Amino acid sequence: MKFRISCLPVMTIGPQERVSVIIPARNEEANIARVVKSLAAQPAICEVLVVDDQSEDRTGAILAALQEEIPKLRTLRVESLPEGWLGKTHAAAMGARAATGDWLLFTDADTEHREGSLADLVQRAGDESADLLSVSPGQETPTWWEKAVIPCVYVKLASLYRFDEVSDPHSPSAAANGQYMLIRREAYERSGGHEAVKSAILEDVALARNIKTRGGKLVFLPGAPWVQTRMYRSFAGMWQGWTKNLYLLYAGKGSRMLAAVASLWLLDALPVVVFLAVCLWVAFARGGAGAALLGGGLMILVLARQWNYGRALVRLGFEPILAVYQPLGAALLGALLVASWRAHRATGNIEWKGRHYATKGKG
């Protein structure tokens, strides 16, 4: 039988307010211990609720072992997925109903939280009278494909959902990153919570929009100083994940996606290919001054694009050296945008973590 435990007061928000953490988890045996331990060490947290969403791996066994050493940890098990819900929204709603805190921190199982991070962000939420504070975590990119694609995606997203615009109460722009959402319970319930976005694949943005349209204050920040994550552990998983999300992040606007693909392929990827071809031409076919001039112009374009890209990476907490991967990342991201449009518009079927979802964008 599951039961509620009392939470110690967290003084940094209010004298009687408490923070509960909710982690939806499905087949997260590689990540779950890391995230739970990094959160349990945060003194501002009164309870960590992990909602095991019908995991088929060792997630449940790992959680059972962790419960013996971490008193703050509670686990809930999803037995079935109700009609009309997506897995993550249902798990998040289940956790919210069981939580006792005045503030709810929704975070993903693949995150790791730095020491003192919650205290810092709780203080920031209080100082800015936020109803929802969300950060975009720092991204771990150990493989070549992560170095190429992940930074490129987040640079594009930062231009689509600007942190200052989302945080401006007078701007209609609304967004959040589901990897870290600290929400005042009152605002969560007033917005309808995850119940109101139960069929939304991009539930974090939908939830933020609901809170903002009801007068709630959003604060959206780059989060590398506080939270880290490695989103995908395989190229196939990354492809599947961004295919699921990119169409929705672009609000299903085909013209906007086409413009992004054109920019990525024509301004970032193609000039490098042509530059290399010109270099080979000059070296082996002894091209003349015209070829050398073309090569020089292309090199200037490539360096200028990579310099701007490197600046954008630094603002998001990435190492600037990752700019060298920009041409490859641009080529792959363009392909991902095409794949995402096709999945939502042509096939109308999205697969994620062993579940298939029919999309509303089918047409």
C-alpha positions in Angstrom: 0.0 0.0 0.0 1.3 3.5 -0.9 1.1 6.2 1.7 1.9 9.8 2.1 4.8 11.1 4.3 5.0 14.6 5.7 7.5 17.0 4.3 9.8 19.4 6.1 9.3 23.1 5.4 11.5 24.8 2.8 12.2 28.3 4.0 13.6 29.6 0.8 10.2 30.0 -0.9 7.9 30.6 2.0 7.8 29.7 5.7 5.4 26.7 5.2 6.0 25.7 1.6 7.4 22.4 0.5 8.9 20.9 -2.7 8.1 17.5 -4.1 10.0 15.9 -7.0 8.2 13.8 -9.6 10.1 11.6 -12.0 8.2 9.6 -14.7 10.3 6.6 -15.6 9.9 3.9 -18.3 12.8 1.5 -18.8 15.4 3.7 -17.2 17.7 1.2 -15.6 20.7 3.1 -17.0 19.7 6.4 -15.5 17.4 6.0 -12.5 20.0 5.6 -9.7 21.9 8.7 -10.8 19.0 11.0 -10.9 17.5 9.8 -7.6 20.8 10.1 -5.7 21.5 13.6 -7.1 18.0 14.7 -6.0 17.9 13.0 -2.6 21.1 14.9 -1.7 19.3 18.3 -2.2 18.2 19.5 1.3 15.4 21.6 -0.2 13.5 18.5 -1.3 11.1 16.8 1.0 10.2 13.8 -1.2 11.2 12.1 -4.4 8.4 10.3 -6.2 9.3 8.0 -9.1 6.4 6.8 -11.2 7.4 3.5 -12.8 5.5 3.6 -16.1 5.3 -0.2 -16.8 9.0 -0.6 -17.1 10.2 -3.9 -18.5 13.8 -3.7 -17.5 15.5 -3.5 -14.0 14.1 0.0 -13.2 11.7 -1.4 -10.5 14.4 -3.6 -8.9 16.9 -0.7 -8.7 14.2 1.6 -7.2 13.4 -1.1 -4.6 17.1 -1.2 -3.5 17.4 2.6 -3.4 14.4 2.8 -1.1 16.3 1.0 1.6 18.9 3.8 1.7 16.9 6.9 0.7 14.0 7.7 3.0 12.8 10.5 0.8 12.2 8.1 -2.1 8.7 6.8 -2.8 7.7 4.7 -5.8 4.4 4.4 -7.7 3.7 1.8 -10.3 1.5 2.4 -13.4 -0.6 -0.8 -13.9 -2.4 0.4 -17.1 -2.5 3.4 -19.4 -6.0 4.9 -19.5 -7.6 5.7 -22.8 -6.8 9.1 -24.1 -3.5 9.5 -22.1 0.1 9.4 -23.2 2.5 7.5 -21.0 4.5 10.4 -19.7 1.5 12.7 -19.1 -0.3 10.0 -17.2 2.8 9.2 -15.0 3.3 12.9 -14.3 -0.3 13.4 -13.3 -0.2 10.3 -11.1 2.9 11.6 -9.3 1.3 15.0 -8.9 -1.8 13.5 -7.2 0.4 11.6 -4.7 2.7 14.5 -4.0 2.4 16.5 -0.8 4.4 19.6 -1.7 3.3 23.1 -2.4 5.8 23.2 -5.3 6.1 20.3 -7.8 9.4 19.7 -9.6 8.9 17.5 -12.7 12.2 16.2 -14.0 13.3 13.4 -16.3 15.0 10.2 -15.4 18.0 11.0 -17.6 19.0 14.1 -15.7 21.6 14.7 -13.0 21.2 17.6 -10.6 24.2 19.5 -9.3 24.7 20.0 -5.6 22.6 23.0 -4.3 20.8 23.4 -7.7 17.3 23.2 -6.3 18.0 25.7 -3.6 19.3 28.2 -6.2 16.4 27.7 -8.5 13.8 27.8 -5.7 15.3 31.1 -4.6 15.1 32.4 -8.2 11.5 31.3 -8.5 10.6 33.2 -5.3 12.6 36.3 -6.3 10.8 36.5 -9.6 7.4 35.5 -8.4 7.4 32.6 -10.9 4.5 30.2 -11.2 6.6 27.9 -13.4 10.4 28.0 -13.6 11.9 25.8 -16.2 15.5 25.4 -17.3 17.0 23.8 -20.4 19.7 21.4 -18.9 23.3 21.2 -20.0 23.7 18.4 -22.6 26.3 15.6 -22.3 27.5 14.7 -25.8 30.2 11.9 -25.6 29.7 10.6 -29.2 30.2 12.2 -32.6 26.5 12.1 -33.4 25.6 13.7 -30.1 28.2 16.4 -30.6 26.9 17.1 -34.1 23.1 17.0 -33.6 22.3 17.9 -30.0 23.9 21.4 -29.9 22.5 22.2 -33.3 19.0 21.3 -32.2 19.3 23.5 -29.1 20.6 26.5 -30.9 17.6 26.3 -33.2 15.2 25.9 -30.3 16.7 28.9 -28.6 15.8 31.0 -31.6 12.3 29.5 -31.7 11.6 29.9 -28.0 13.7 32.8 -26.7 14.4 32.8 -23.0 13.7 36.5 -22.5 10.4 36.3 -24.5 9.1 33.3 -22.7 9.9 35.0 -19.3 8.2 38.3 -20.4 4.7 38.4 -19.0 3.7 40.7 -21.9 4.9 38.3 -24.6 2.5 35.5 -25.8 5.5 33.2 -26.2 5.3 30.2 -23.8 7.6 27.3 -23.4 9.2 24.9 -20.9 11.6 22.0 -21.0 10.1 18.9 -19.4 13.5 17.9 -18.2 13.1 20.5 -15.4 9.8 22.2 -14.5 9.4 23.7 -11.0 5.7 24.6 -10.7 3.7 26.2 -7.9 1.0 23.7 -7.1 -1.8 26.3 -7.1 -0.8 27.3 -10.7 -0.5 23.7 -11.8 -4.0 22.9 -10.6 -5.5 26.2 -11.9 -4.2 25.3 -15.4 -5.7 21.8 -15.3 -2.3 20.2 -14.8 -1.3 17.2 -16.9 -5.0 16.2 -17.2 -5.5 19.2 -19.5 -2.6 18.1 -21.8 -3.0 14.3 -21.4 -2.8 13.6 -25.1 -0.1 16.2 -25.9 3.2 14.7 -27.1 4.8 18.1 -26.4 3.2 18.3 -23.0 5.8 20.6 -21.4 5.1 23.5 -23.9 1.4 22.9 -23.7 1.4 23.0 -19.9 3.5 26.2 -19.9 1.1 27.8 -22.4 -1.9 26.9 -20.2 -0.2 28.4 -17.2 0.7 31.6 -19.0 -2.7 32.1 -20.6 -4.2 32.0 -17.2 -2.0 34.8 -15.9 0.8 32.7 -14.5 4.4 33.9 -14.6 7.0 31.9 -16.5 10.7 32.0 -16.0 12.8 30.1 -18.6 16.6 29.9 -18.3 19.6 28.1 -19.8 20.2 25.4 -17.2 23.8 24.1 -17.6 25.0 25.4 -14.2 22.3 23.4 -12.4 21.3 20.3 -14.3 22.9 18.0 -16.8 21.4 15.3 -19.0 22.3 12.8 -21.7 19.1 12.5 -23.6 19.9 9.5 -25.9 22.3 6.6 -25.7 21.9 5.4 -29.3 21.7 7.1 -32.7 18.4 5.3 -33.3 17.0 6.6 -30.1 18.0 10.1 -30.9 16.5 9.9 -34.3 13.2 8.5 -32.9 13.1 11.2 -30.2 13.6 14.2 -32.4 11.4 12.8 -35.1 8.7 12.8 -32.4 9.2 16.3 -31.2 10.5 18.6 -34.0 7.3 18.9 -36.0 5.5 20.0 -32.8 8.3 22.3 -31.7 7.8 24.1 -35.0 4.1 24.2 -34.3 3.4 22.1 -37.4 4.3 25.0 -39.7 5.6 23.4 -42.9 6.8 26.7 -44.3 8.9 27.4 -41.2 10.3 23.9 -41.3 11.2 24.2 -45.0 12.9 27.5 -44.3 14.9 25.9 -41.5 15.9 22.9 -43.8 17.0 25.3 -46.6 19.1 27.3 -44.2 20.7 24.3 -42.6 21.5 22.6 -45.9 22.3 25.6 -48.1 24.1 27.8 -45.7 25.8 25.4 -43.3 26.2 22.0 -44.9 26.5 22.7 -48.7 29.3 25.3 -48.5 31.6 22.9 -46.8 30.9 20.2 -49.4 31.6 22.7 -52.2 34.7 24.1 -50.5 36.2 20.6 -50.2 35.3 19.9 -53.8 37.0 23.1 -54.9 40.1 22.3 -52.9 40.3 18.9 -54.6 39.8 20.6 -57.9 42.6 23.1 -57.3 44.9 20.4 -56.0 44.4 17.8 -58.6 42.9 19.5 -61.7 44.9 22.7 -61.2 41.9 25.0 -61.2 42.7 28.6 -61.9 42.3 31.9 -60.0 38.5 31.7 -60.3 38.4 28.4 -58.4 40.8 29.8 -55.8 38.6 32.8 -55.4 35.5 30.7 -55.0 37.2 28.5 -52.4 38.3 31.6 -50.4 34.8 33.0 -50.4 33.3 29.7 -49.3 35.9 29.4 -46.5 35.0 32.9 -45.2 31.3 31.9 -45.2 32.0 28.7 -43.4 34.2 30.4 -40.8 31.6 33.2 -40.2 28.8 30.7 -39.8 30.8 28.6 -37.4 31.9 31.7 -35.4 28.3 32.7 -34.9 27.3 29.2 -34.1 30.1 28.9 -31.5 28.8 32.1 -29.8 25.3 30.6 -29.6 26.7 27.4 -28.1 28.5 29.3 -25.3 25.3 31.1 -24.4 23.6 27.7 -23.9 26.5 26.2 -21.9 28.1 24.1 -24.6 31.9 24.1 -25.3 32.6 26.3 -28.3 34.9 23.7 -29.9 31.7 21.8 -30.8 31.2 24.4 -33.6 33.5 22.2 -35.8 30.6 19.7 -35.9 28.2 22.3 -37.3 28.1 21.2 -41.0 27.5 17.6 -40.1 24.9 18.6 -37.4 23.2 20.9 -39.9 22.9 18.1 -42.5 21.5 15.7 -39.9 19.1 18.2 -38.4 17.7 19.0 -41.8 17.1 15.4 -42.4 15.4 15.1 -39.0 13.1 17.9 -39.8 12.0 16.2 -43.0 11.6 12.9 -41.1 9.5 14.6 -38.4 7.3 16.3 -40.9 6.8 13.0 -42.7 6.0 11.1 -39.5 3.4 13.6 -38.4 1.8 14.5 -41.7 2.3 11.5 -44.0 2.2 8.5 -41.8 0.5 10.0 -38.7 2.2 7.5 -36.4 4.9 8.1 -33.8 6.8 5.4 -31.9 8.4 6.1 -28.5 9.7 3.7 -25.9 7.7 0.8 -27.3 4.4 2.6 -27.7 2.8 3.9 -30.8 0.8 7.1 -30.9 -1.5 8.4 -33.7 -0.8 12.1 -34.3 -3.3 14.8 -34.9 -1.1 16.2 -37.7 -1.9 13.3 -40.0 -2.9 14.5 -43.4 
